[in-house]
């Protein structure tokens, strides 16, 4: 994704566009996961539809971010969609427009 930079913070890699975090890999709680920014309302829908995969992460969950477990054979195309959506929500409009608007993650599309 355009202008994406990986930078370590809090002992984990974070992924940023113009120094704004849009994704974080987390391992500290014993599970491998990625935390991403989500559109308003998406957090409740995703967690409600698939609580085995999605969760409300600490620290950023109150801002609508979602956590997605990666330690249970994830659907990598779904992971990519979640990360791309987070990028599009974070990046300046001109950069966001360069990343295709992929279909919603399965939990959103099943509702």
N, C-alpha and C positions, 0 to 999 in steps of 0.2 A: 504494500500500500504506500502511496506517495509520501515521502518525507518521514516515514516511520523510523524511530530510533529506539533501540533497546537500551535501558539504563537500569542498573541495579539500585533498588531502594528497599529498605527494611529486610535485607537479606534475600530478596527474590527479584527476578527480572520483571521489569515493567516495560510496557510498550507505549510510546508516546508519539504524538504528532504535534509539532511546534511546542514542545515541552508540556503538553497536556496528556495525562494518562488516559488511555482508553482500554487497556487490558493489563492484567497482572497474573502471573503464574504464582500459585501459592502451594506450599508443601508443609508449612509449619504445624498444622493440626493433624498430621499423619495421613492426610489424603491429598492426592494431587488434584488440583483444580485450577480453573481460570476464572477470574472475576472480571466482568465487563459492564460497562455502562449500558443501560437498557432504556427503551422508550417508556414514557409514562404509562402505567397500567400493565406493562409486560411482565414485571416481576411477579405479581400475584397470579397471573395467568400461567406462566411457565412453572412456578413452584407448585401451584395447585394441580396442574396437569401431570407433572412428572417429578415428584419430590425425591425420587431416587437419584435423579440426575441434577436437578436444579435446586438451589438453596439461597437463602438470604445471607450474604456474607457480612461478617462483623465490620465495623468502621465505616463502610460505604453503603451498606444495605439500606440505611435510612434515606439515602439519596436515590434509591431506585435501582441500584446496581444488582446484578445477579451473579451467583456463583454457579459454575458448571463442573461437575465431577469428571475427571479424566482418567480415573483409576478403575473404571468399570466398562472397558471396551466401548468407548464413545463412538458415536457416528461422527466421523471427522468432517464430513460435509456440513453437518449441523454445527459443529464447533466453528468452522470457517464462517458460516452465516452469522453466528452470534458475534464473532470478532469483527466481521465486516460492518455489521449494523452499529456496533459500538464505535468503530472508527468514524463512520458517517455521522454519528451524533456528536462527535468530538472535533473533527477536523473542520477547518474553514470551508465554506460552501464550495469554493472552486476546487479544492482538493477532494472533498467528499463526492463531488459529481464525477470524479474520475474512477470511482469504485462502484461497480454495478450494484443496483438494488436487488439483491438476491431474494429469493422466496423466504418467507418467515420460517423460523425453526418449527419442527413438527408439532411441538406442543401448542404453538400459536395457531398453526394451520388446522389443527384438529378441532378447534372450537368454532 
